[in-house]
Amino acid sequence: MSLMEFLEIREGRLAPVYKDLLVPIRCDWCEGGFESLLALGALWVCPACFEESERKWSRTGGIRR
C-alpha cells in the first residue's frame, strides 16, 4: 500500500482521504443499518436485537459468566 491511497494533495497540502475507508455500519444480527451498535463478543448488534441475540448466544455457551 502506498501513502497516496490514504492522502491526496489539496491546495498544496496533504489531506486524508476518508471516502474509501468509510464502511456502512450494519447490525451483524439483522443486517440493518444503524448509527449506534453494541458489542456482543465479536458481533456488532443494534439495540433492538441486543437482548434477543444475547439470550441466544448465552444458550449456546458464547458468554461465560
Secondary structure, DSSP 8 states (H G I E B T S, - for coil): --GGGTEEEETTEEEE--TTT----B-TTT--B-S--EEETTEEE-HHHHHHHHHHHHHTT----
